[in-house]
Amino acid sequence: MKILLVEDDKDLSKALGKILVINKYDVDYAYDGLMALDFLNYSSYDLIIMDIMMPNMDGLTAIKQIRNIKNMTPILVLTAKSMLSDKIEGLDSGADDYLTKPFQMAELLARIRALTRRSKSIPSLEIGNIKLLEGDYTIKAIKSIKLTNKEYKLMELLIHNKNVYLNSERILEAIWDIDDDVDVNVLFVFISNLRKKLEQIGANYTIKSKRGIGYRLEEK
């Protein structure tokens, strides 16, 4: 279980990190919102713990930017700002939970367990570092992004047939209704868009095509 701890108070960050490691969590440390965004460009996490009042980029701005890039990693705000209006602002910005300082470590650990348990409850299909979250239209690797309904069905079909080339006719039959008047050029557009999204999230698989044969997922 991997956590990104974003806290500008380095003494507190070090103390929290030690306890998290003792409790079998892997921890990366960021000290402001900009540094957190840099970490998220290269790694995926099961949970982000985010302070609010930080230099360079505050926590609320960072949370908004994380959600704007469709990264849906659970975020727990950990801050001294305890007014009800502060809590509402934090949750409305995209945080999943809000804990004020000072706090009991036992409560923090309980909230971490609850958030990570909740995120794991969504079933997924997996290949390489890719997770396709069922019913959520989200695909996740280093980053996560939302898919359209048809993109989701296409990715699901490719994962279920990961070792097989699927021809255009087979894909069109599986994804579009029989009454839909769909040209094969439409499929080319969906393949291209999905391939770009796999690139955007840092997936280690891409969609390969073989002329006259079809399409399949292949490891980079």
C-alpha positions as CSV (number, residue, x, y, z in Angstrom):
1,M,0.0,0.0,0.0
2,K,1.6,3.2,-1.2
3,I,0.9,6.7,0.3
4,L,2.0,10.2,-0.8
5,L,2.4,12.3,2.3
6,V,2.2,16.0,1.5
7,E,3.2,18.1,4.5
8,D,5.5,21.1,4.7
9,D,6.3,20.7,8.4
10,K,9.3,18.3,7.9
11,D,9.4,17.2,11.6
12,L,5.7,16.3,11.5
13,S,6.2,14.6,8.1
14,K,9.1,12.6,9.4
15,A,7.1,11.5,12.5
16,L,4.0,10.6,10.6
17,G,6.1,8.7,8.0
18,K,7.8,6.6,10.6
19,I,4.4,5.5,12.1
20,L,3.0,4.8,8.6
21,V,6.1,2.7,7.7
22,I,5.7,0.7,11.0
23,N,2.1,0.0,9.9
24,K,3.4,-1.5,6.6
25,Y,2.7,1.4,4.3
26,D,5.2,2.6,1.7
27,V,5.6,6.4,1.9
28,D,6.8,9.1,-0.5
29,Y,7.2,12.6,0.9
30,A,6.3,15.9,-0.7
31,Y,6.5,19.3,1.0
32,D,4.2,21.4,-1.1
33,G,1.5,21.1,-3.8
34,L,3.9,21.5,-6.7
35,M,6.1,18.7,-5.5
36,A,3.0,16.5,-5.0
37,L,2.0,17.0,-8.6
38,D,5.5,16.1,-9.7
39,F,5.3,12.8,-7.8
40,L,1.9,12.1,-9.4
41,N,3.4,12.5,-12.8
42,Y,5.7,9.5,-12.3
43,S,4.0,7.3,-9.6
44,S,0.6,6.0,-8.7
45,Y,-0.6,5.9,-5.1
46,D,-3.3,4.2,-3.1
47,L,-3.9,7.3,-0.9
48,I,-2.7,11.0,-0.8
49,I,-2.5,12.7,2.6
50,M,-2.6,16.4,2.0
51,D,-1.9,19.4,4.2
52,I,-3.6,22.7,3.2
53,M,-1.4,25.6,4.3
54,M,1.9,25.1,2.3
55,P,4.3,27.3,0.3
56,N,4.5,27.4,-3.5
57,M,1.1,25.7,-4.0
58,D,-1.4,25.2,-1.2
59,G,-3.2,21.9,-0.7
60,L,-6.7,23.0,-2.0
61,T,-5.1,24.2,-5.3
62,A,-3.2,20.9,-5.6
63,I,-6.4,18.9,-5.0
64,K,-8.3,20.8,-7.6
65,Q,-5.5,20.2,-10.1
66,I,-5.3,16.5,-9.3
67,R,-9.0,16.1,-9.9
68,N,-8.8,18.2,-13.1
69,I,-6.4,15.7,-14.6
70,K,-8.9,13.0,-13.7
71,N,-6.7,11.4,-11.0
72,M,-9.2,9.9,-8.6
73,T,-6.8,8.6,-6.0
74,P,-8.4,9.0,-2.5
75,I,-7.3,12.2,-0.7
76,L,-7.3,12.7,3.0
77,V,-6.9,16.3,4.1
78,L,-4.8,16.7,7.2
79,T,-4.8,20.3,8.5
80,A,-5.1,22.8,11.4
81,K,-8.0,24.6,9.6
82,S,-10.9,23.3,11.7
83,M,-13.8,25.7,10.8
84,L,-16.9,24.0,9.2
85,S,-16.5,26.3,6.2
86,D,-12.9,25.0,5.8
87,K,-14.0,21.4,5.9
88,I,-16.7,22.1,3.3
89,E,-14.2,23.9,1.0
90,G,-11.8,21.0,1.3
91,L,-14.4,18.4,0.5
92,D,-15.9,20.4,-2.4
93,S,-12.4,20.8,-3.8
94,G,-12.2,17.0,-4.3
95,A,-11.0,15.6,-1.0
96,D,-12.5,12.4,0.2
97,D,-12.0,12.9,3.9
98,Y,-10.9,15.7,6.3
99,L,-9.0,15.4,9.6
100,T,-8.0,18.3,11.7
101,K,-4.8,18.8,13.8
102,P,-4.2,17.8,16.5
103,F,-5.4,14.3,16.0
104,Q,-5.0,10.8,17.4
105,M,-2.8,8.5,15.3
106,A,-5.3,5.7,15.8
107,E,-8.0,7.8,14.1
108,L,-5.7,8.7,11.2
109,L,-4.9,5.0,10.7
110,A,-8.6,4.1,10.8
111,R,-9.4,6.7,8.2
112,I,-6.6,5.5,6.0
113,R,-8.0,1.9,6.2
114,A,-11.5,3.1,5.4
115,L,-10.4,5.2,2.4
116,T,-8.2,2.5,0.9
117,R,-10.8,-0.2,1.6
118,R,-13.4,1.9,-0.2
119,S,-11.2,2.5,-3.3
120,K,-10.5,-1.2,-3.5
121,S,-14.1,-2.2,-3.4
122,I,-14.6,-1.2,-7.1
123,P,-13.8,-4.4,-9.1
124,S,-11.3,-4.0,-11.9
125,L,-9.8,-5.7,-14.9
126,E,-6.0,-5.6,-15.0
127,I,-3.2,-6.0,-17.5
128,G,0.4,-4.8,-16.9
129,N,0.2,-1.6,-14.8
130,I,-3.3,-0.8,-16.2
131,K,-6.5,-1.1,-14.1
132,L,-9.9,-0.7,-15.8
133,L,-12.4,0.1,-13.0
134,E,-15.7,-1.7,-13.7
135,G,-18.8,0.5,-13.7
136,D,-16.7,3.7,-13.1
137,Y,-15.4,4.3,-16.7
138,T,-12.0,5.0,-15.2
139,I,-8.7,3.6,-16.5
140,K,-5.7,3.9,-14.2
141,A,-1.9,3.4,-14.6
142,I,0.6,6.0,-13.3
143,K,-2.3,8.5,-13.8
144,S,-6.0,7.9,-14.2
145,I,-8.5,9.2,-16.8
146,K,-12.2,8.8,-17.6
147,L,-13.2,6.9,-20.7
148,T,-16.4,7.3,-22.8
149,N,-18.8,4.4,-22.8
150,K,-17.5,3.1,-26.1
151,E,-13.9,3.5,-25.1
152,Y,-14.6,1.6,-22.0
153,K,-16.2,-1.3,-23.9
154,L,-13.3,-1.3,-26.4
155,M,-10.7,-1.5,-23.6
156,E,-12.7,-4.2,-21.8
157,L,-12.9,-6.3,-25.0
158,L,-9.1,-5.9,-25.7
159,I,-8.2,-7.0,-22.1
160,H,-10.5,-10.0,-22.3
161,N,-8.8,-11.0,-25.6
162,K,-5.3,-9.8,-24.7
163,N,-3.5,-12.5,-26.7
164,V,-5.7,-12.4,-29.8
165,Y,-5.9,-10.0,-32.8
166,L,-9.5,-8.8,-33.1
167,N,-10.6,-7.7,-36.6
168,S,-12.7,-4.6,-37.2
169,E,-15.9,-6.5,-37.8
170,R,-15.5,-8.4,-34.5
171,I,-15.0,-5.2,-32.6
172,L,-17.9,-3.4,-34.2
173,E,-20.2,-6.2,-33.5
174,A,-19.2,-6.3,-29.8
175,I,-19.4,-2.6,-29.1
176,W,-22.1,-1.1,-31.3
177,D,-25.7,-2.2,-31.6
178,I,-26.6,-4.2,-34.7
179,D,-28.9,-1.4,-35.8
180,D,-26.2,1.3,-35.6
181,D,-24.9,2.5,-39.0
182,V,-21.2,2.6,-38.1
183,D,-18.4,3.0,-40.6
184,V,-15.1,1.3,-39.9
185,N,-13.5,4.8,-39.9
186,V,-15.4,5.5,-36.7
187,L,-13.5,2.5,-35.1
188,F,-10.2,4.0,-36.3
189,V,-11.0,7.2,-34.4
190,F,-11.9,5.3,-31.2
191,I,-8.7,3.2,-31.4
192,S,-6.7,6.4,-31.9
193,N,-8.3,8.2,-29.0
194,L,-7.9,5.2,-26.6
195,R,-4.3,4.8,-27.7
196,K,-3.7,8.4,-26.8
197,K,-5.3,8.0,-23.4
198,L,-3.1,5.0,-22.6
199,E,-0.1,7.1,-23.4
200,Q,-1.4,9.9,-21.2
201,I,-1.8,7.7,-18.1
202,G,1.6,6.1,-18.5
203,A,0.3,2.6,-19.4
204,N,2.9,0.0,-20.2
205,Y,0.6,-1.5,-22.8
206,T,-0.6,0.0,-26.1
207,I,-2.9,-1.0,-28.9
208,K,-1.0,-2.5,-31.8
209,S,-2.5,-3.1,-35.3
210,K,-1.6,-5.6,-38.0
211,R,-2.8,-4.8,-41.5
212,G,-5.5,-7.1,-42.6
213,I,-5.5,-8.9,-39.2
214,G,-6.8,-6.6,-36.5
215,Y,-5.9,-5.1,-33.1
216,R,-4.6,-6.3,-29.8
217,L,-2.9,-5.0,-26.6
218,E,0.8,-5.4,-26.6
219,E,3.4,-4.5,-23.9
220,K,5.7,-1.6,-24.8
